[in-house]
Amino acid sequence: MANMAQAIRLALHYAEKNLELKDVFGEDVGAPLGGVFTATQGVDCAWNSPLDERGIVGMAMGIAMAGERCVAEVQFVDYIFNTIDLLKIAGNTLWCTNGQFPLPLVVMSPVGSGIQGSIYHSHSFDAWASRLSGWKVVMPSNPLDAYGLLLSAIRDPNPVLFLPPKALLRVKGDELIPGEPESEQDLKAMIDAPIGDRSKWKAKWPKVKEYFVEIGKAKITREGSDVTLVSYGRTLPMCNRVADELKNEGHSVEVIDLRSIYPYDWQCIKSSVLKTKRVVFVNEDTDVTNFAEHLAYRVTSELFYDLYARPVVIAGKNVPGIGLHQDLEKNSVPQFDNILIQTKELLAEVP
């Protein structure tokens, strides 16, 4: 099975051959490195930009305004903050030009903790991204969704933020990407560049196929009736583990992988909460002005009289940054035990 970085690579290759993707660029995105996480390795239209996030986003906007499709990478989302004004302009361009200038661009930027990246390589961007009017924002939790969401993002006429979690980029999936060889070793031999001299290396791409994950469509990864867990990205696999653990204790836990932060699948959340009467929202962005606070507010506003207990938000600590030591990192963002304990506490509440 492909890992998430390989899935992104396969999607970019498919898009440059079939979806008119013309440029993939950013710091170290082209040869020989192919990105710090190797997610662009071997892609024909990938090239290296200067170390200039504003230049990268500005270039992407210009390419898109000229009618071409591109994927621009900001190497770590921690460095996207000096582009906020440009992201705002990109988001409102279609609207303020009365539909004359679609912006079919993707900004791809790895997010979150889990790699012990300390204060400069561990930031989340969920809440900030949700406030960028005019942008669609997606965050995959597995390689197949990464492949399908990226293809949908590239095809979309709107600007899309594609935010793969750093901690999951080397995690293998449970499902094959359409056209992916069944042997992991065969895939690695085809698309992973060798260590050392890569000057003559070229990828031997498998014949991957069209696969689109609809932006704005959530996925139920565990069916249940006692409580709903809503998550995405790095914390989604933890929620699945919590559901499996609590099943052994006689509890029925439903897990929703939101996949899209905006637009988000309110109907999926609503239907599940009406069934379970309890809901926990989980992500690792800081707990002040967290995106999940909006979801909890909407649940409370629209479904208050259907709830057995108050909605719960499990989020990162509101600290200036995440420390390098693994204990500092683990205690700054949600972990499996945090989700398990708080879900148990919610289940113990009786109406």
C-alpha positions as a Markdown table, in Angstrom:
| # | Residue | x | y | z |
|---|---|---|---|---|
| 1 | Met | 0.0 | 0.0 | 0.0 |
| 2 | Ala | 1.2 | 3.5 | -0.8 |
| 3 | Asn | 1.9 | 5.9 | 2.1 |
| 4 | Met | 0.5 | 9.4 | 1.9 |
| 5 | Ala | 3.5 | 11.0 | 0.4 |
| 6 | Gln | 3.5 | 8.4 | -2.4 |
| 7 | Ala | -0.2 | 9.0 | -2.9 |
| 8 | Ile | 0.3 | 12.7 | -3.3 |
| 9 | Arg | 3.1 | 12.0 | -5.8 |
| 10 | Leu | 0.8 | 9.6 | -7.8 |
| 11 | Ala | -2.0 | 12.2 | -7.8 |
| 12 | Leu | 0.3 | 14.9 | -9.1 |
| 13 | His | 1.5 | 12.6 | -11.9 |
| 14 | Tyr | -2.0 | 11.7 | -12.8 |
| 15 | Ala | -3.0 | 15.4 | -12.9 |
| 16 | Glu | -0.1 | 16.5 | -15.1 |
| 17 | Lys | -1.1 | 13.8 | -17.6 |
| 18 | Asn | -4.9 | 14.1 | -17.4 |
| 19 | Leu | -6.0 | 17.3 | -15.7 |
| 20 | Glu | -3.9 | 19.9 | -17.4 |
| 21 | Leu | -1.7 | 20.5 | -14.4 |
| 22 | Lys | 1.1 | 22.7 | -15.7 |
| 23 | Asp | 3.3 | 23.6 | -12.7 |
| 24 | Val | 4.1 | 22.1 | -9.3 |
| 25 | Phe | 6.6 | 24.3 | -7.5 |
| 26 | Gly | 8.0 | 25.4 | -4.2 |
| 27 | Glu | 11.1 | 25.2 | -2.1 |
| 28 | Asp | 13.1 | 22.0 | -3.0 |
| 29 | Val | 10.0 | 20.7 | -4.8 |
| 30 | Gly | 11.8 | 19.9 | -8.0 |
| 31 | Ala | 14.8 | 17.6 | -8.7 |
| 32 | Pro | 16.8 | 16.3 | -7.0 |
| 33 | Leu | 15.0 | 16.3 | -3.7 |
| 34 | Gly | 11.3 | 16.2 | -4.8 |
| 35 | Gly | 10.2 | 18.0 | -1.6 |
| 36 | Val | 11.3 | 17.5 | 2.0 |
| 37 | Phe | 8.7 | 14.7 | 2.4 |
| 38 | Thr | 9.4 | 13.5 | -1.2 |
| 39 | Ala | 5.8 | 14.1 | -2.1 |
| 40 | Thr | 6.8 | 15.7 | -5.5 |
| 41 | Gln | 9.6 | 13.3 | -6.4 |
| 42 | Gly | 9.7 | 12.4 | -10.1 |
| 43 | Val | 6.9 | 14.7 | -11.2 |
| 44 | Asp | 7.7 | 16.1 | -14.6 |
| 45 | Cys | 6.3 | 19.6 | -14.1 |
| 46 | Ala | 7.9 | 20.1 | -10.7 |
| 47 | Trp | 10.4 | 22.9 | -10.2 |
| 48 | Asn | 12.3 | 24.7 | -7.5 |
| 49 | Ser | 11.4 | 28.2 | -6.4 |
| 50 | Pro | 13.4 | 30.6 | -4.2 |
| 51 | Leu | 12.8 | 30.5 | -0.5 |
| 52 | Asp | 10.0 | 33.0 | -0.6 |
| 53 | Glu | 6.5 | 32.0 | 0.5 |
| 54 | Arg | 5.0 | 35.3 | -0.7 |
| 55 | Gly | 6.6 | 34.8 | -4.0 |
| 56 | Ile | 5.3 | 31.3 | -4.2 |
| 57 | Val | 1.7 | 32.2 | -3.5 |
| 58 | Gly | 1.9 | 35.3 | -5.7 |
| 59 | Met | 3.3 | 33.2 | -8.6 |
| 60 | Ala | 0.5 | 30.7 | -8.1 |
| 61 | Met | -2.1 | 33.5 | -8.2 |
| 62 | Gly | -0.6 | 34.8 | -11.5 |
| 63 | Ile | -0.6 | 31.4 | -13.1 |
| 64 | Ala | -4.2 | 30.8 | -12.1 |
| 65 | Met | -5.3 | 34.2 | -13.3 |
| 66 | Ala | -3.8 | 33.4 | -16.7 |
| 67 | Gly | -6.0 | 30.3 | -16.8 |
| 68 | Glu | -3.5 | 27.6 | -16.0 |
| 69 | Arg | -3.6 | 25.0 | -13.2 |
| 70 | Cys | -0.9 | 24.8 | -10.6 |
| 71 | Val | 0.0 | 23.3 | -7.3 |
| 72 | Ala | 2.3 | 25.5 | -5.1 |
| 73 | Glu | 3.8 | 24.1 | -2.0 |
| 74 | Val | 4.6 | 26.1 | 1.2 |
| 75 | Gln | 7.2 | 23.7 | 2.7 |
| 76 | Phe | 5.7 | 23.8 | 6.2 |
| 77 | Val | 2.5 | 25.5 | 7.1 |
| 78 | Asp | 4.4 | 27.3 | 9.9 |
| 79 | Tyr | 5.7 | 29.6 | 7.2 |
| 80 | Ile | 2.4 | 30.4 | 5.5 |
| 81 | Phe | 1.4 | 33.2 | 7.9 |
| 82 | Asn | 3.4 | 35.9 | 6.0 |
| 83 | Thr | 1.1 | 35.2 | 3.0 |
| 84 | Ile | -2.2 | 35.8 | 4.8 |
| 85 | Asp | -3.0 | 39.0 | 2.9 |
| 86 | Leu | -2.3 | 37.2 | -0.5 |
| 87 | Leu | -4.5 | 34.3 | 0.5 |
| 88 | Lys | -7.3 | 36.7 | 1.3 |
| 89 | Ile | -7.0 | 38.3 | -2.1 |
| 90 | Ala | -6.9 | 34.9 | -3.8 |
| 91 | Gly | -10.0 | 33.9 | -2.0 |
| 92 | Asn | -12.1 | 37.0 | -2.9 |
| 93 | Thr | -10.8 | 37.4 | -6.5 |
| 94 | Leu | -13.6 | 35.3 | -8.2 |
| 95 | Trp | -16.3 | 37.1 | -6.2 |
| 96 | Cys | -15.0 | 40.7 | -6.6 |
| 97 | Thr | -14.5 | 40.2 | -10.4 |
| 98 | Asn | -18.1 | 39.1 | -10.8 |
| 99 | Gly | -16.9 | 35.6 | -11.9 |
| 100 | Gln | -14.4 | 36.8 | -14.5 |
| 101 | Phe | -11.3 | 35.3 | -12.9 |
| 102 | Pro | -11.5 | 31.8 | -11.5 |
| 103 | Leu | -8.4 | 30.8 | -9.6 |
| 104 | Pro | -7.8 | 27.1 | -10.2 |
| 105 | Leu | -4.8 | 26.9 | -7.9 |
| 106 | Val | -3.9 | 24.6 | -5.0 |
| 107 | Val | -1.7 | 25.6 | -2.1 |
| 108 | Met | -0.3 | 22.4 | -0.5 |
| 109 | Ser | 1.3 | 22.7 | 2.9 |
| 110 | Pro | 2.1 | 20.0 | 5.5 |
| 111 | Val | 0.5 | 20.8 | 8.9 |
| 112 | Gly | 0.6 | 19.9 | 12.5 |
| 113 | Ser | 2.7 | 18.0 | 15.0 |
| 114 | Gly | 4.0 | 14.5 | 15.3 |
| 115 | Ile | 7.5 | 14.8 | 13.8 |
| 116 | Gln | 9.1 | 16.6 | 16.8 |
| 117 | Gly | 9.6 | 19.7 | 14.7 |
| 118 | Ser | 9.5 | 22.1 | 17.7 |
| 119 | Ile | 8.1 | 25.6 | 17.5 |
| 120 | Tyr | 8.9 | 26.2 | 13.8 |
| 121 | His | 7.7 | 23.0 | 12.3 |
| 122 | Ser | 4.7 | 21.9 | 14.3 |
| 123 | His | 2.0 | 24.4 | 13.7 |
| 124 | Ser | -1.7 | 23.8 | 12.8 |
| 125 | Phe | -3.6 | 26.0 | 10.5 |
| 126 | Asp | -7.2 | 24.6 | 10.7 |
| 127 | Ala | -8.9 | 27.6 | 12.3 |
| 128 | Trp | -7.0 | 30.2 | 10.3 |
| 129 | Ala | -7.8 | 28.4 | 7.1 |
| 130 | Ser | -11.5 | 28.2 | 7.9 |
| 131 | Arg | -11.6 | 32.0 | 8.0 |
| 132 | Leu | -10.2 | 32.4 | 4.5 |
| 133 | Ser | -13.4 | 33.3 | 2.6 |
| 134 | Gly | -13.4 | 32.0 | -0.9 |
| 135 | Trp | -11.1 | 29.1 | -0.2 |
| 136 | Lys | -11.9 | 25.4 | 0.0 |
| 137 | Val | -9.9 | 23.6 | 2.7 |
| 138 | Val | -9.2 | 19.9 | 2.8 |
| 139 | Met | -7.2 | 17.6 | 5.2 |
| 140 | Pro | -6.8 | 13.9 | 4.4 |
| 141 | Ser | -6.3 | 11.2 | 7.1 |
| 142 | Asn | -5.2 | 8.4 | 4.8 |
| 143 | Pro | -3.4 | 7.9 | 1.4 |
| 144 | Leu | -6.5 | 7.1 | -0.7 |
| 145 | Asp | -8.3 | 10.2 | 0.5 |
| 146 | Ala | -5.1 | 12.2 | -0.1 |
| 147 | Tyr | -5.1 | 11.0 | -3.7 |
| 148 | Gly | -8.8 | 11.7 | -4.3 |
| 149 | Leu | -8.9 | 15.0 | -2.5 |
| 150 | Leu | -5.8 | 16.3 | -4.3 |
| 151 | Leu | -7.3 | 15.4 | -7.7 |
| 152 | Ser | -10.6 | 17.1 | -6.8 |
| 153 | Ala | -8.6 | 20.2 | -5.6 |
| 154 | Ile | -6.6 | 20.4 | -8.8 |
| 155 | Arg | -9.8 | 20.1 | -10.9 |
| 156 | Asp | -11.7 | 22.7 | -8.9 |
| 157 | Pro | -12.0 | 26.2 | -10.3 |
| 158 | Asn | -11.7 | 27.7 | -6.8 |
| 159 | Pro | -8.5 | 28.1 | -4.8 |
| 160 | Val | -8.0 | 25.1 | -2.5 |
| 161 | Leu | -5.8 | 24.6 | 0.5 |
| 162 | Phe | -4.6 | 21.0 | 0.6 |
| 163 | Leu | -3.2 | 20.3 | 4.1 |
| 164 | Pro | -1.6 | 16.9 | 4.6 |
| 165 | Pro | -0.7 | 16.1 | 8.2 |
| 166 | Lys | 3.1 | 15.8 | 8.6 |
| 167 | Ala | 2.7 | 12.9 | 11.1 |
| 168 | Leu | 0.8 | 10.8 | 8.5 |
| 169 | Leu | 2.9 | 11.4 | 5.4 |
| 170 | Arg | 4.9 | 8.1 | 6.0 |
| 171 | Val | 1.8 | 6.1 | 7.1 |
| 172 | Lys | 0.6 | 3.4 | 4.7 |
| 173 | Gly | -3.0 | 3.1 | 3.8 |
| 174 | Asp | -5.5 | 0.2 | 4.0 |
| 175 | Glu | -6.8 | 0.5 | 0.5 |
| 176 | Leu | -5.1 | 0.5 | -2.9 |
| 177 | Ile | -5.1 | 3.6 | -5.0 |
| 178 | Pro | -6.8 | 2.6 | -8.3 |
| 179 | Gly | -4.0 | 1.3 | -10.6 |
| 180 | Glu | -1.5 | 1.1 | -7.8 |
| 181 | Pro | 0.6 | -2.2 | -7.9 |
| 182 | Glu | -0.3 | -4.6 | -5.0 |
| 183 | Ser | 3.3 | -5.0 | -4.0 |
| 184 | Glu | 4.7 | -2.2 | -1.9 |
| 185 | Gln | 8.2 | -3.1 | -3.1 |
| 186 | Asp | 7.1 | -2.8 | -6.7 |
| 187 | Leu | 5.7 | 0.6 | -6.1 |
| 188 | Lys | 8.8 | 1.7 | -4.2 |
| 189 | Ala | 11.0 | 0.5 | -7.1 |
| 190 | Met | 8.9 | 2.4 | -9.6 |
| 191 | Ile | 8.5 | 5.8 | -7.9 |
| 192 | Asp | 11.0 | 6.2 | -5.0 |
| 193 | Ala | 14.3 | 7.8 | -6.1 |
| 194 | Pro | 17.4 | 6.0 | -4.9 |
| 195 | Ile | 19.7 | 7.4 | -2.2 |
| 196 | Gly | 22.7 | 9.2 | -3.7 |
| 197 | Asp | 23.1 | 10.2 | -7.3 |
| 198 | Arg | 19.6 | 10.9 | -8.8 |
| 199 | Ser | 20.8 | 12.8 | -11.9 |
| 200 | Lys | 19.7 | 10.0 | -14.3 |
| 201 | Trp | 16.8 | 8.6 | -12.3 |
| 202 | Lys | 13.2 | 8.9 | -13.7 |
| 203 | Ala | 10.1 | 7.5 | -12.2 |
| 204 | Lys | 8.4 | 4.5 | -13.9 |
| 205 | Trp | 4.8 | 5.5 | -13.1 |
| 206 | Pro | 2.1 | 2.9 | -12.6 |
| 207 | Lys | -1.1 | 3.4 | -14.6 |
| 208 | Val | -3.1 | 5.0 | -11.8 |
| 209 | Lys | -6.7 | 5.9 | -12.6 |
| 210 | Glu | -9.2 | 8.6 | -12.0 |
| 211 | Tyr | -10.5 | 8.8 | -8.4 |
| 212 | Phe | -12.1 | 11.8 | -6.9 |
| 213 | Val | -13.2 | 12.5 | -3.3 |
| 214 | Glu | -15.9 | 15.1 | -3.3 |
| 215 | Ile | -14.8 | 18.2 | -1.5 |
| 216 | Gly | -17.3 | 18.9 | 1.3 |
| 217 | Lys | -18.3 | 15.2 | 1.7 |
| 218 | Ala | -17.4 | 13.5 | 5.0 |
| 219 | Lys | -17.0 | 9.8 | 5.5 |
| 220 | Ile | -18.2 | 7.6 | 8.4 |
| 221 | Thr | -15.2 | 5.4 | 9.3 |
| 222 | Arg | -16.9 | 3.6 | 12.2 |
| 223 | Glu | -20.7 | 3.1 | 12.6 |
| 224 | Gly | -22.1 | 3.6 | 16.1 |
| 225 | Ser | -25.1 | 4.7 | 18.1 |
| 226 | Asp | -23.9 | 5.9 | 21.6 |
| 227 | Val | -21.6 | 8.9 | 20.7 |
| 228 | Thr | -20.2 | 10.6 | 17.7 |
| 229 | Leu | -16.5 | 11.5 | 17.3 |
| 230 | Val | -15.9 | 14.1 | 14.6 |
| 231 | Ser | -12.3 | 14.6 | 13.4 |
| 232 | Tyr | -9.9 | 14.8 | 10.5 |
| 233 | Gly | -6.2 | 14.6 | 9.7 |
| 234 | Arg | -3.7 | 13.3 | 12.4 |
| 235 | Thr | -6.3 | 12.7 | 15.1 |
| 236 | Leu | -8.7 | 10.7 | 12.9 |
| 237 | Pro | -6.8 | 7.4 | 13.3 |
| 238 | Met | -6.8 | 7.9 | 17.0 |
| 239 | Cys | -10.6 | 8.3 | 17.0 |
| 240 | Asn | -10.9 | 5.1 | 15.1 |
| 241 | Arg | -8.7 | 3.4 | 17.8 |
| 242 | Val | -10.9 | 4.9 | 20.5 |
| 243 | Ala | -14.0 | 3.5 | 18.8 |
| 244 | Asp | -12.4 | 0.0 | 18.5 |
| 245 | Glu | -11.3 | 0.1 | 22.2 |
| 246 | Leu | -14.7 | 1.2 | 23.5 |
| 247 | Lys | -16.5 | -1.4 | 21.3 |
| 248 | Asn | -14.6 | -4.0 | 23.4 |
| 249 | Glu | -16.2 | -2.4 | 26.5 |
| 250 | Gly | -19.7 | -2.5 | 25.1 |
| 251 | His | -20.0 | 1.0 | 23.7 |
| 252 | Ser | -21.0 | 1.9 | 20.1 |
| 253 | Val | -19.0 | 4.8 | 18.8 |
| 254 | Glu | -19.5 | 6.5 | 15.5 |
| 255 | Val | -16.5 | 8.2 | 13.9 |
| 256 | Ile | -16.8 | 10.9 | 11.2 |
| 257 | Asp | -13.8 | 11.8 | 9.1 |
| 258 | Leu | -14.7 | 15.4 | 8.1 |
| 259 | Arg | -12.0 | 15.4 | 5.3 |
| 260 | Ser | -13.1 | 19.0 | 4.3 |
| 261 | Ile | -12.8 | 21.8 | 6.8 |
| 262 | Tyr | -14.6 | 24.1 | 4.4 |
| 263 | Pro | -17.1 | 23.4 | 3.0 |
| 264 | Tyr | -17.9 | 20.9 | 5.7 |
| 265 | Asp | -20.6 | 18.2 | 5.7 |
| 266 | Trp | -23.1 | 19.5 | 8.2 |
| 267 | Gln | -25.7 | 17.0 | 7.1 |
| 268 | Cys | -23.4 | 14.1 | 8.0 |
| 269 | Ile | -22.7 | 15.6 | 11.4 |
| 270 | Lys | -26.4 | 16.4 | 12.0 |
| 271 | Ser | -27.6 | 13.0 | 11.1 |
| 272 | Ser | -25.1 | 11.3 | 13.3 |
| 273 | Val | -25.7 | 13.5 | 16.3 |
| 274 | Leu | -29.5 | 13.1 | 16.0 |
| 275 | Lys | -28.8 | 9.3 | 16.3 |
| 276 | Thr | -26.2 | 9.2 | 19.1 |
| 277 | Lys | -27.3 | 12.3 | 21.1 |
| 278 | Arg | -23.6 | 12.9 | 22.1 |
| 279 | Val | -20.7 | 14.4 | 20.1 |
| 280 | Val | -17.0 | 15.0 | 20.6 |
| 281 | Phe | -15.0 | 17.1 | 18.2 |
| 282 | Val | -11.3 | 16.4 | 18.0 |
| 283 | Asn | -8.4 | 18.3 | 16.3 |
| 284 | Glu | -5.0 | 19.5 | 17.3 |
| 285 | Asp | -5.3 | 23.3 | 16.7 |
| 286 | Thr | -5.2 | 25.4 | 19.8 |
| 287 | Asp | -8.4 | 25.4 | 21.9 |
| 288 | Val | -9.0 | 29.2 | 21.7 |
| 289 | Thr | -11.0 | 30.1 | 18.5 |
| 290 | Asn | -10.7 | 26.5 | 17.4 |
| 291 | Phe | -12.7 | 25.5 | 14.3 |
| 292 | Ala | -14.4 | 22.8 | 16.3 |
| 293 | Glu | -15.9 | 25.5 | 18.5 |
| 294 | His | -17.9 | 26.6 | 15.6 |
| 295 | Leu | -19.2 | 23.1 | 15.0 |
| 296 | Ala | -20.0 | 22.7 | 18.7 |
| 297 | Tyr | -21.9 | 26.0 | 18.6 |
| 298 | Arg | -23.9 | 24.9 | 15.6 |
| 299 | Val | -24.8 | 21.6 | 17.2 |
| 300 | Thr | -25.9 | 23.4 | 20.4 |
| 301 | Ser | -27.9 | 26.0 | 18.4 |
| 302 | Glu | -29.7 | 23.7 | 16.1 |
| 303 | Leu | -29.8 | 20.4 | 18.0 |
| 304 | Phe | -29.9 | 21.5 | 21.7 |
| 305 | Tyr | -33.2 | 19.7 | 22.6 |
| 306 | Asp | -32.0 | 16.4 | 21.0 |
| 307 | Leu | -28.8 | 16.2 | 23.0 |
| 308 | Tyr | -28.2 | 14.0 | 26.1 |
| 309 | Ala | -25.0 | 15.9 | 27.0 |
| 310 | Arg | -23.1 | 19.0 | 26.1 |
| 311 | Pro | -20.8 | 18.8 | 23.0 |
| 312 | Val | -17.1 | 18.3 | 23.9 |
| 313 | Val | -14.1 | 19.9 | 22.1 |
| 314 | Ile | -10.7 | 18.2 | 22.4 |
| 315 | Ala | -8.0 | 20.4 | 21.0 |
| 316 | Gly | -4.4 | 21.5 | 21.5 |
| 317 | Lys | -3.3 | 23.6 | 24.4 |
| 318 | Asn | -3.3 | 27.4 | 23.8 |
| 319 | Val | 0.5 | 27.7 | 24.1 |
| 320 | Pro | 2.8 | 29.9 | 21.9 |
| 321 | Gly | 4.4 | 26.9 | 20.3 |
| 322 | Ile | 5.2 | 23.2 | 20.7 |
| 323 | Gly | 8.5 | 22.3 | 22.4 |
| 324 | Leu | 11.1 | 20.0 | 20.9 |
| 325 | His | 11.1 | 17.4 | 23.7 |
| 326 | Gln | 8.6 | 14.6 | 22.9 |
| 327 | Asp | 6.9 | 15.0 | 26.3 |
| 328 | Leu | 6.3 | 18.7 | 25.5 |
| 329 | Glu | 4.8 | 17.8 | 22.1 |
| 330 | Lys | 2.6 | 15.0 | 23.5 |
| 331 | Asn | 1.2 | 17.2 | 26.2 |
| 332 | Ser | 0.5 | 20.1 | 23.8 |
| 333 | Val | -1.8 | 18.3 | 21.4 |
| 334 | Pro | -4.5 | 15.5 | 21.8 |
| 335 | Gln | -3.3 | 12.0 | 22.2 |
| 336 | Phe | -5.2 | 8.7 | 22.2 |
| 337 | Asp | -5.6 | 8.6 | 25.9 |
| 338 | Asn | -7.1 | 12.1 | 26.0 |
| 339 | Ile | -9.7 | 11.2 | 23.5 |
| 340 | Leu | -10.5 | 7.9 | 25.2 |
| 341 | Ile | -10.9 | 9.4 | 28.7 |
| 342 | Gln | -13.0 | 12.3 | 27.7 |
| 343 | Thr | -15.2 | 10.1 | 25.5 |
| 344 | Lys | -15.8 | 7.7 | 28.4 |
| 345 | Glu | -16.7 | 10.7 | 30.6 |
| 346 | Leu | -19.2 | 11.9 | 28.1 |
| 347 | Leu | -20.7 | 8.4 | 27.8 |
| 348 | Ala | -21.1 | 8.3 | 31.6 |
| 349 | Glu | -23.4 | 11.4 | 31.5 |
| 350 | Val | -27.0 | 10.4 | 31.6 |
| 351 | Pro | -29.9 | 12.6 | 30.5 |
